[in-house]
Amino acid sequence: MNSSPGGLDRRHFLRNSGVAALAIFGGGVLAACSSAVNQQKGGGDDNAQPVQGGTLKYGVLVDLVPANILTNTGTTPYVVGLVFESLVRYPHDKLDPQPLLAKSWTLAPDGRSISLVLRDDVKFHSGRALTSKDVEFSLRTYADPKWSAQLKSTAAAITGFDTTDPHQIKLTFAQPLGNIFDLLDTVPILDSESIDQLATADKIIGTGPFRFVQRIPNQQLVFEKNPNYWVPDRPYLDRVELTVISDNNAQLNALKTGQIHFADGITYRDNENLGKTDGYHVVTYEGAEVQMYVGVNVQNPALADVKLRQAIAYAIDRDRIITEVFRGAGYALNLPWPKTSPAFDDTRNTRFQRDLTKAEQVLSELPKPPKLPLAFTAGYATYEATAQIVQANLAEIGIETELVPTDNATFVKQLIGGQFPGLWVTDHSWAQFTPSTLTASAYPFNARKNTSHFESPAYVAAADAAWQLPQGTGPDAQRAYGVLSDQLLDGLWLIEIGVRFAQGTTSKNLHAVNWTKRRELALTDTFLA
């Protein structure tokens, strides 16, 4: 953390670090799901034999905000991953949907409909059997603006639901949806009978491996093994306790003293040290990348001029942020797409390399900007350290900023509502999915309504063209993604810093840790031994 513009101060850097919204899942264990889980796992000794029973104690930085349960922000991925399941699940390394609650499917050649066959042995935690009506209800609920779900526009493009057969459903679309499997991988199958109590966390009922038991606000969330889970002999664990430990150093001490088995809030620097220490394992969530960026409210009169945004983009020292804040666990980018994305294009990632001369030249054509607010989530050292480096970088070219630490709940509200007055620093997800999902859905990128208030008919057209392809990969898709990338670079309402691989830290007696592309916590195969 910068105590001055030139360096990181360890005392501040250790305070309240964050790996925000990490998530893990135990791989499926049925033959139908085998290809979905033939993936890298983390935690403990890979040769350890599974053991039934035990309570996993997990340290999280922030409490659940129940009303945000479908937003994939804060602690919601932990809860969703434990309690709920989706129709399909992507493996880490590719966009290849594998069976979960849907056993099989047929996508129409024109991309305008899909038919899915559901498992017939799945029950909600209440004991009620899962049917196609529950899938329809879940997709319709996810599309409801009330829940602020990030893929709601894709869910809203489903115009027809054929639920004649309780174990089959046919979905019809208003247009081809090249990202339909992103939606089916993301939407949790919800219980219609308890939906009114979901937003208050009075009841959280799904079909997943764990049942929600109790929430003590700002202290703890408790889950117990689902005794009627459809996967035989799973989960191994009897109980999962999520304890809110909002201070990074406190999480580190809790892990070292055995009070918790898993920590989500240890800094990259401390993880680097723990990785060299016997008794601990650092899990790096490859395939579930997040991208750090500087957001811009283009309604701010100074920031409305793209030239000022260009100067900011030239000034940012991306390599320093990746090296110092994330200890090399990532790489610099100008565009949101990770290297595994079909939209990744290395040649387009060099337009805004750090160049103070170019930054100052662009600024010389503009009136001196006023001091700009620069918001970040308080209590997360990764965000605070990044914000301070960005502040120092901009000061080098004469742009003054005022750091605005903001509590997590307020920050998420401002992100969803587009309420930042100037600049902000955070990270985004969804770029690891089909590229069109990012620009059709994610709060910072949505072509029709985004956090930055950026509007452009050309950007809308490019986003729609990529979204409405029958397939999300292939030559046509790559051409569409190239046009989309150029729109992002030209508009520059979001200034990318780079990919960071989120990390968690476990004791060596925790085994078979895995994760979804949304970094959701689901511990189907995890055990303590």
C-alpha positions as CSV (number, residue, x, y, z in Angstrom):
1,M,0.0,0.0,0.0
2,N,1.4,3.4,-0.9
3,S,2.4,5.4,2.1
4,S,3.8,7.8,-0.5
5,P,3.4,7.7,-4.3
6,G,6.5,5.6,-4.6
7,G,6.0,2.4,-2.8
8,L,3.9,-0.2,-0.9
9,D,3.7,0.0,2.8
10,R,3.4,-3.5,4.3
11,R,1.4,-2.5,7.4
12,H,-1.4,-1.1,5.2
13,F,-1.0,-3.7,2.6
14,L,-1.7,-6.5,5.1
15,R,-4.8,-4.8,6.4
16,N,-8.1,-6.2,5.1
17,S,-6.9,-7.8,1.9
18,G,-9.3,-9.3,-0.4
19,V,-9.9,-12.0,-2.9
20,A,-13.5,-10.8,-3.5
21,A,-16.1,-13.4,-4.2
22,L,-13.9,-16.4,-4.6
23,A,-15.7,-19.6,-5.2
24,I,-14.9,-23.3,-5.3
25,F,-16.9,-26.4,-6.2
26,G,-16.3,-30.0,-5.8
27,G,-16.3,-31.8,-9.2
28,G,-19.2,-33.9,-10.1
29,V,-18.8,-37.6,-9.3
30,L,-21.2,-39.3,-11.7
31,A,-20.1,-40.7,-15.1
32,A,-22.4,-38.2,-16.8
33,C,-20.4,-35.4,-15.2
34,S,-16.9,-36.9,-15.6
35,S,-15.7,-34.6,-18.3
36,A,-16.8,-31.6,-16.3
37,V,-14.5,-32.4,-13.4
38,N,-11.5,-33.8,-15.1
39,Q,-9.8,-30.6,-14.1
40,Q,-7.1,-29.3,-11.9
41,K,-8.0,-29.3,-8.2
42,G,-6.4,-27.5,-5.3
43,G,-5.9,-28.1,-1.6
44,G,-4.0,-30.7,0.4
45,D,-2.4,-33.9,-0.7
46,D,-3.8,-35.2,-4.0
47,N,-3.1,-38.8,-2.8
48,A,-5.3,-38.4,0.3
49,Q,-8.3,-40.8,0.5
50,P,-11.8,-39.2,1.0
51,V,-13.2,-39.2,4.6
52,Q,-16.8,-38.8,5.5
53,G,-17.8,-36.1,8.1
54,G,-16.3,-33.0,9.6
55,T,-17.0,-29.3,9.7
56,L,-15.2,-27.0,7.3
57,K,-14.6,-23.6,8.7
58,Y,-14.2,-20.9,6.1
59,G,-13.2,-17.3,6.6
60,V,-14.9,-14.7,4.4
61,L,-14.3,-11.0,4.3
62,V,-17.9,-9.7,4.0
63,D,-21.3,-10.9,5.0
64,L,-24.0,-12.0,2.6
65,V,-26.3,-9.3,1.3
66,P,-29.4,-11.4,0.7
67,A,-31.0,-9.0,-1.8
68,N,-27.9,-9.5,-4.0
69,I,-28.3,-13.3,-4.1
70,L,-28.4,-13.4,-7.9
71,T,-25.8,-10.7,-8.6
72,N,-22.6,-12.8,-8.2
73,T,-21.2,-10.1,-6.0
74,G,-19.7,-10.1,-2.4
75,T,-20.4,-13.4,-0.6
76,T,-23.3,-14.5,-2.8
77,P,-21.1,-17.0,-4.8
78,Y,-20.3,-18.9,-1.7
79,V,-24.0,-19.3,-0.8
80,V,-25.2,-20.0,-4.3
81,G,-22.5,-22.6,-4.8
82,L,-23.3,-24.5,-1.6
83,V,-27.1,-24.4,-1.8
84,F,-28.0,-24.2,-5.5
85,E,-27.2,-25.9,-8.8
86,S,-27.5,-24.9,-12.4
87,L,-28.5,-26.9,-15.5
88,V,-25.0,-27.3,-16.9
89,R,-21.5,-26.6,-15.7
90,Y,-18.4,-25.4,-17.7
91,P,-15.0,-27.0,-17.0
92,H,-12.2,-24.5,-16.1
93,D,-10.3,-24.6,-19.4
94,K,-13.0,-24.2,-22.1
95,L,-16.5,-23.2,-22.9
96,D,-17.8,-26.8,-23.2
97,P,-20.9,-27.3,-21.1
98,Q,-21.2,-30.5,-19.2
99,P,-24.3,-32.1,-17.6
100,L,-25.5,-31.2,-14.2
101,L,-29.2,-30.9,-13.5
102,A,-29.7,-31.3,-17.3
103,K,-28.6,-34.7,-18.5
104,S,-28.6,-33.8,-22.2
105,W,-29.7,-31.2,-24.7
106,T,-30.3,-30.4,-28.3
107,L,-29.5,-26.9,-29.7
108,A,-31.4,-26.0,-32.9
109,P,-29.0,-25.4,-35.8
110,D,-30.3,-21.8,-36.2
111,G,-29.6,-21.1,-32.5
112,R,-33.2,-20.1,-31.8
113,S,-34.2,-22.9,-29.4
114,I,-32.8,-25.6,-27.1
115,S,-34.4,-28.7,-25.7
116,L,-33.1,-30.1,-22.4
117,V,-33.7,-33.4,-20.6
118,L,-33.6,-33.1,-16.8
119,R,-32.5,-35.5,-14.2
120,D,-35.5,-37.3,-12.6
121,D,-33.8,-38.0,-9.2
122,V,-33.4,-34.4,-7.9
123,K,-35.2,-32.9,-5.0
124,F,-35.2,-29.5,-3.3
125,H,-34.1,-29.3,0.3
126,S,-37.8,-29.2,1.2
127,G,-38.3,-32.6,-0.3
128,R,-40.2,-31.5,-3.4
129,A,-39.1,-33.1,-6.7
130,L,-37.5,-30.9,-9.4
131,T,-39.5,-30.5,-12.5
132,S,-39.4,-28.5,-15.8
133,K,-41.7,-25.9,-14.2
134,D,-39.0,-25.1,-11.7
135,V,-36.6,-24.4,-14.6
136,E,-39.1,-22.1,-16.2
137,F,-39.7,-20.3,-12.9
138,S,-35.9,-19.9,-12.3
139,L,-35.3,-18.4,-15.7
140,R,-38.2,-16.0,-15.5
141,T,-37.2,-15.0,-12.0
142,Y,-33.6,-14.4,-13.1
143,A,-34.9,-12.1,-15.9
144,D,-36.9,-10.0,-13.5
145,P,-35.1,-6.6,-13.0
146,K,-36.0,-6.8,-9.3
147,W,-33.0,-9.1,-8.8
148,S,-30.4,-7.1,-10.8
149,A,-29.0,-10.4,-12.2
150,Q,-26.2,-9.7,-14.7
151,L,-27.4,-12.0,-17.4
152,K,-31.0,-10.9,-17.2
153,S,-31.0,-9.6,-20.8
154,T,-30.1,-13.1,-22.1
155,A,-32.8,-14.7,-19.8
156,A,-35.3,-12.1,-21.0
157,A,-34.6,-13.2,-24.6
158,I,-36.3,-16.5,-23.9
159,T,-39.8,-16.1,-25.3
160,G,-41.2,-19.7,-25.0
161,F,-41.2,-22.4,-22.4
162,D,-42.6,-25.8,-23.2
163,T,-42.9,-27.7,-19.9
164,T,-45.4,-30.4,-21.1
165,D,-43.0,-33.1,-19.8
166,P,-42.0,-32.6,-16.2
167,H,-38.5,-33.9,-17.0
168,Q,-38.0,-32.0,-20.3
169,I,-38.1,-28.4,-21.3
170,K,-37.9,-26.6,-24.6
171,L,-36.8,-23.0,-24.6
172,T,-37.5,-20.7,-27.6
173,F,-35.5,-17.5,-28.2
174,A,-36.4,-14.1,-29.7
175,Q,-33.0,-14.3,-31.5
176,P,-30.1,-16.7,-31.8
177,L,-28.2,-16.6,-28.4
178,G,-24.5,-17.4,-28.9
179,N,-24.1,-17.3,-25.1
180,I,-27.1,-19.5,-24.1
181,F,-24.9,-22.0,-22.3
182,D,-23.4,-19.1,-20.2
183,L,-26.9,-18.5,-18.9
184,L,-27.6,-22.2,-18.3
185,D,-24.3,-22.5,-16.4
186,T,-25.1,-19.4,-14.3
187,V,-28.8,-19.4,-13.3
188,P,-29.4,-21.2,-10.0
189,I,-32.5,-23.4,-10.0
190,L,-34.7,-21.7,-7.4
191,D,-37.5,-22.9,-5.2
192,S,-40.8,-21.2,-6.1
193,E,-42.4,-22.0,-2.8
194,S,-39.8,-20.0,-0.7
195,I,-38.8,-17.3,-3.2
196,D,-40.5,-14.6,-1.1
197,Q,-38.1,-15.4,1.7
198,L,-34.9,-15.6,-0.4
199,A,-34.2,-11.9,-0.5
200,T,-34.2,-11.7,3.3
201,A,-32.3,-15.0,3.8
202,D,-35.1,-16.3,6.0
203,K,-35.1,-19.3,3.7
204,I,-32.6,-20.3,1.1
205,I,-33.7,-23.5,-0.6
206,G,-32.1,-25.2,-3.5
207,T,-31.1,-28.7,-4.8
208,G,-27.4,-28.4,-3.9
209,P,-25.1,-30.5,-1.7
210,F,-25.7,-28.3,1.4
211,R,-28.8,-26.9,3.2
212,F,-28.9,-23.4,4.6
213,V,-29.3,-23.6,8.4
214,Q,-28.6,-20.2,10.0
215,R,-27.4,-16.7,9.4
216,I,-26.1,-14.4,12.2
217,P,-25.7,-11.0,10.4
218,N,-22.1,-9.9,10.1
219,Q,-20.9,-13.0,11.9
220,Q,-21.7,-16.3,10.4
221,L,-23.5,-18.5,7.9
222,V,-24.1,-22.1,8.6
223,F,-24.8,-25.0,6.2
224,E,-25.4,-28.7,6.8
225,K,-25.0,-31.7,4.5
226,N,-28.1,-32.4,2.3
227,P,-28.9,-36.0,3.3
228,N,-31.0,-36.5,0.1
229,Y,-28.5,-35.2,-2.4
230,W,-28.8,-36.8,-5.8
231,V,-25.1,-37.7,-6.0
232,P,-24.5,-40.9,-3.9
233,D,-22.4,-40.6,-0.8
234,R,-21.9,-36.9,-1.3
235,P,-21.0,-34.5,0.1
236,Y,-18.3,-35.8,2.4
237,L,-18.5,-32.9,4.8
238,D,-21.2,-32.7,7.4
239,R,-21.2,-29.0,7.9
240,V,-19.8,-25.8,6.5
241,E,-19.4,-22.6,8.6
242,L,-18.7,-19.3,6.9
243,T,-17.3,-16.9,9.4
244,V,-17.0,-13.2,8.6
245,I,-13.5,-12.1,9.4
246,S,-13.2,-8.7,7.8
247,D,-9.6,-8.1,8.6
248,N,-6.9,-9.7,6.5
249,N,-4.4,-10.1,9.3
250,A,-7.1,-11.7,11.4
251,Q,-7.8,-14.2,8.7
252,L,-4.1,-15.0,8.4
253,N,-3.9,-15.6,12.1
254,A,-7.1,-17.7,12.2
255,L,-5.6,-19.9,9.5
256,K,-2.3,-20.2,11.2
257,T,-3.9,-21.1,14.6
258,G,-6.3,-23.6,13.1
259,Q,-9.5,-21.7,13.7
260,I,-10.3,-21.9,10.0
261,H,-9.3,-24.3,7.3
262,F,-9.9,-22.0,4.4
263,A,-9.3,-18.2,4.0
264,D,-10.5,-16.0,1.2
265,G,-8.9,-12.7,2.4
266,I,-5.1,-13.2,2.6
267,T,-3.0,-10.9,0.5
268,Y,-1.1,-12.1,-2.5
269,R,2.1,-11.2,-0.7
270,D,1.3,-13.4,2.3
271,N,0.0,-16.1,0.0
272,E,3.4,-16.0,-1.7
273,N,5.0,-16.7,1.7
274,L,2.5,-19.3,2.8
275,G,3.0,-21.2,-0.5
276,K,6.6,-21.8,0.6
277,T,5.5,-23.0,4.1
278,D,4.7,-26.6,5.0
279,G,1.2,-27.0,6.2
280,Y,-0.6,-24.6,3.8
281,H,-1.8,-24.7,0.2
282,V,-2.5,-21.7,-2.0
283,V,-5.2,-22.3,-4.6
284,T,-5.0,-20.2,-7.7
285,Y,-8.3,-20.1,-9.6
286,E,-7.2,-20.5,-13.2
287,G,-10.1,-20.5,-15.6
288,A,-12.0,-18.1,-13.3
289,E,-10.1,-15.0,-14.0
290,V,-11.1,-11.5,-12.9
291,Q,-9.9,-8.3,-14.5
292,M,-8.9,-5.2,-12.6
293,Y,-9.9,-1.9,-14.2
294,V,-10.4,1.8,-13.8
295,G,-14.0,2.8,-14.4
296,V,-15.0,6.2,-15.8
297,N,-18.3,8.1,-15.5
298,V,-18.5,9.8,-18.8
299,Q,-21.2,12.1,-17.6
300,N,-18.6,13.9,-15.5
301,P,-17.8,17.0,-17.7
302,A,-14.0,16.4,-17.6
303,L,-14.2,12.7,-18.2
304,A,-16.7,13.1,-21.1
305,D,-13.7,13.9,-23.4
306,V,-12.2,10.7,-24.6
307,K,-8.8,12.4,-24.8
308,L,-8.7,12.7,-21.0
309,R,-9.6,9.0,-20.8
310,Q,-6.8,8.2,-23.2
311,A,-4.3,10.1,-21.1
312,I,-5.3,8.1,-18.1
313,A,-4.9,4.9,-20.1
314,Y,-1.4,5.9,-21.2
315,A,-0.4,6.8,-17.6
316,I,-1.3,3.6,-15.7
317,D,1.6,1.4,-14.8
318,R,-0.1,-2.0,-15.4
319,D,3.0,-4.0,-15.0
320,R,3.7,-2.5,-11.6
321,I,0.2,-3.3,-10.3
322,I,0.5,-6.9,-11.5
323,T,3.9,-7.3,-10.0
324,E,3.5,-5.5,-6.7
325,V,-0.1,-5.9,-5.8
326,F,-0.8,-9.4,-7.3
327,R,2.8,-10.7,-7.0
328,G,2.8,-11.7,-10.6
329,A,-0.4,-13.8,-10.4
330,G,-1.8,-12.2,-13.6
331,Y,-0.9,-10.2,-16.7
332,A,-1.4,-6.7,-18.1
333,L,-4.2,-6.1,-20.7
334,N,-5.8,-3.3,-22.6
335,L,-9.0,-5.4,-23.3
336,P,-11.1,-7.5,-20.9
337,W,-10.5,-10.8,-22.6
338,P,-8.2,-13.3,-20.9
339,K,-5.8,-15.4,-23.0
340,T,-8.2,-18.3,-23.0
341,S,-11.0,-16.3,-24.5
342,P,-11.9,-16.7,-28.2
343,A,-11.9,-12.8,-28.3
344,F,-8.3,-12.5,-27.1
345,D,-6.0,-10.7,-29.6
346,D,-2.5,-9.9,-28.5
347,T,-2.1,-7.2,-31.2
348,R,-5.0,-5.2,-29.7
349,N,-3.5,-5.2,-26.2
350,T,-0.6,-2.8,-27.0
351,R,-2.5,0.4,-27.9
352,F,-2.3,1.9,-24.4
353,Q,1.0,0.8,-23.0
354,R,2.4,3.1,-20.3
355,D,3.8,6.1,-22.0
356,L,4.0,9.4,-20.0
357,T,5.1,11.4,-23.0
358,K,2.0,10.4,-25.0
359,A,-0.2,11.0,-21.9
360,E,1.2,14.5,-21.4
361,Q,0.9,15.3,-25.1
362,V,-2.8,14.4,-25.1
363,L,-3.4,16.4,-21.9
364,S,-1.7,19.4,-23.4
365,E,-4.7,19.7,-25.8
366,L,-7.2,19.9,-22.9
367,P,-8.0,22.3,-20.1
368,K,-6.6,21.3,-16.8
369,P,-9.1,18.8,-15.3
370,P,-10.4,19.3,-11.8
371,K,-9.5,16.9,-8.9
372,L,-11.4,13.7,-9.6
373,P,-12.8,11.3,-7.0
374,L,-11.4,7.8,-7.2
375,A,-13.5,5.2,-5.4
376,F,-12.6,1.7,-4.2
377,T,-13.9,-0.9,-1.8
378,A,-12.7,-0.2,1.7
379,G,-11.2,-3.2,3.5
380,Y,-9.7,-4.8,0.4
381,A,-6.0,-4.2,0.2
382,T,-5.9,-5.3,-3.5
383,Y,-8.3,-2.5,-4.4
384,E,-6.7,0.1,-2.1
385,A,-3.2,-0.7,-3.3
386,T,-4.3,-0.5,-6.9
387,A,-6.1,2.8,-6.4
388,Q,-3.1,4.3,-4.7
389,I,-0.8,3.3,-7.6
390,V,-3.3,4.7,-10.1
391,Q,-3.5,7.9,-8.1
392,A,0.3,8.2,-8.1
393,N,0.4,7.4,-11.9
394,L,-2.1,10.2,-12.6
395,A,-0.3,12.6,-10.4
396,E,2.8,12.1,-12.6
397,I,1.0,13.7,-15.5
398,G,-0.8,16.4,-13.5
399,I,-4.2,14.7,-12.9
400,E,-5.2,15.1,-9.2
401,T,-7.4,12.5,-7.6
402,E,-9.0,12.0,-4.2
403,L,-9.3,8.5,-2.9
404,V,-12.8,7.6,-1.8
405,P,-12.8,4.3,0.3
406,T,-16.4,2.9,0.2
407,D,-17.9,0.1,2.2
408,N,-18.7,-3.0,0.1
409,A,-22.5,-2.8,0.2
410,T,-22.5,0.8,-0.9
411,F,-19.9,0.1,-3.6
412,V,-22.0,-2.7,-5.1
413,K,-25.1,-0.4,-5.0
414,Q,-23.2,2.4,-6.8
415,L,-21.8,-0.1,-9.4
416,I,-25.2,-1.5,-10.2
417,G,-26.9,1.9,-10.1
418,G,-24.2,3.8,-12.0
419,Q,-23.7,6.2,-9.1
420,F,-19.9,6.9,-9.1
421,P,-19.3,10.6,-9.7
422,G,-15.8,10.2,-11.3
423,L,-13.4,7.3,-11.3
424,W,-13.4,4.0,-9.5
425,V,-11.2,0.9,-9.2
426,T,-12.5,-2.6,-9.0
427,D,-12.5,-5.8,-11.0
428,H,-15.0,-7.5,-13.2
429,S,-15.8,-11.0,-14.1
430,W,-17.6,-12.6,-17.1
431,A,-14.9,-12.1,-19.6
432,Q,-13.9,-15.8,-19.1
433,F,-17.3,-16.7,-20.5
434,T,-18.6,-16.3,-24.1
435,P,-17.4,-12.7,-25.0
436,S,-20.9,-11.5,-25.9
437,T,-22.0,-12.2,-22.3
438,L,-19.8,-9.4,-21.1
439,T,-21.1,-6.7,-23.4
440,A,-24.7,-7.8,-23.3
441,S,-24.9,-8.3,-19.6
442,A,-22.2,-7.2,-17.1
443,Y,-22.9,-4.0,-15.2
444,P,-19.7,-2.1,-16.4
445,F,-20.0,-3.2,-20.1
446,N,-23.7,-3.5,-20.9
447,A,-24.2,-1.8,-24.2
448,R,-27.6,-0.4,-23.4
449,K,-27.1,0.5,-19.8
450,N,-23.8,0.5,-18.0
451,T,-22.2,1.9,-14.9
452,S,-20.3,4.6,-16.9
453,H,-23.4,5.9,-18.7
454,F,-21.5,5.4,-21.9
455,E,-23.8,5.4,-25.0
456,S,-22.9,4.6,-28.5
457,P,-25.1,3.2,-31.4
458,A,-21.9,1.6,-32.9
459,Y,-21.2,-0.1,-29.6
460,V,-24.8,-1.4,-29.3
461,A,-24.6,-2.7,-32.9
462,A,-21.3,-4.5,-32.3
463,A,-22.5,-6.0,-29.0
464,D,-25.8,-7.2,-30.6
465,A,-23.9,-8.7,-33.6
466,A,-21.7,-10.7,-31.3
467,W,-24.6,-11.7,-29.0
468,Q,-27.0,-12.8,-31.7
469,L,-24.7,-15.3,-33.4
470,P,-25.9,-19.0,-33.4
471,Q,-22.5,-20.1,-32.1
472,G,-20.2,-18.3,-29.7
473,T,-17.0,-19.6,-31.3
474,G,-15.7,-19.9,-34.8
475,P,-14.6,-17.5,-37.6
476,D,-17.8,-15.5,-37.6
477,A,-17.6,-15.0,-33.9
478,Q,-14.0,-14.0,-33.9
479,R,-14.7,-11.3,-36.5
480,A,-17.5,-10.0,-34.4
481,Y,-15.3,-10.0,-31.3
482,G,-12.7,-8.0,-33.2
483,V,-15.2,-5.3,-34.0
484,L,-16.4,-5.3,-30.4
485,S,-12.8,-5.0,-29.1
486,D,-12.2,-2.0,-31.3
487,Q,-15.4,-0.3,-29.9
488,L,-14.1,-0.9,-26.4
489,L,-10.7,0.6,-27.2
490,D,-12.2,3.6,-29.0
491,G,-14.8,4.4,-26.4
492,L,-12.4,3.7,-23.4
493,W,-15.1,4.2,-20.7
494,L,-13.4,1.3,-18.9
495,I,-9.6,1.3,-18.7
496,E,-8.4,-2.2,-18.3
497,I,-5.4,-2.9,-16.1
498,G,-5.1,-6.7,-16.4
499,V,-6.1,-10.2,-15.4
500,R,-5.5,-11.3,-11.9
501,F,-5.9,-14.9,-10.7
502,A,-8.0,-15.0,-7.6
503,Q,-6.5,-17.0,-4.8
504,G,-7.6,-18.8,-1.6
505,T,-5.5,-20.4,1.1
506,T,-6.1,-23.7,2.8
507,S,-4.6,-25.8,5.5
508,K,-3.0,-29.0,4.2
509,N,-5.7,-31.2,5.7
510,L,-8.4,-29.8,3.4
511,H,-8.5,-31.8,0.1
512,A,-10.1,-31.8,-3.3
513,V,-10.9,-28.1,-3.6
514,N,-12.4,-27.1,-7.0
515,W,-14.1,-24.1,-8.4
516,T,-16.6,-22.9,-11.0
517,K,-15.9,-20.3,-13.7
518,R,-17.9,-17.9,-11.4
519,R,-15.7,-18.8,-8.4
520,E,-18.7,-20.3,-6.6
521,L,-18.2,-22.2,-3.4
522,A,-19.6,-25.8,-3.7
523,L,-17.9,-28.5,-1.8
524,T,-19.4,-31.7,-3.2
525,D,-16.1,-33.6,-3.2
526,T,-14.1,-31.7,-0.6
527,F,-13.0,-33.5,2.6
528,L,-10.9,-33.0,5.7
529,A,-8.3,-35.6,6.5
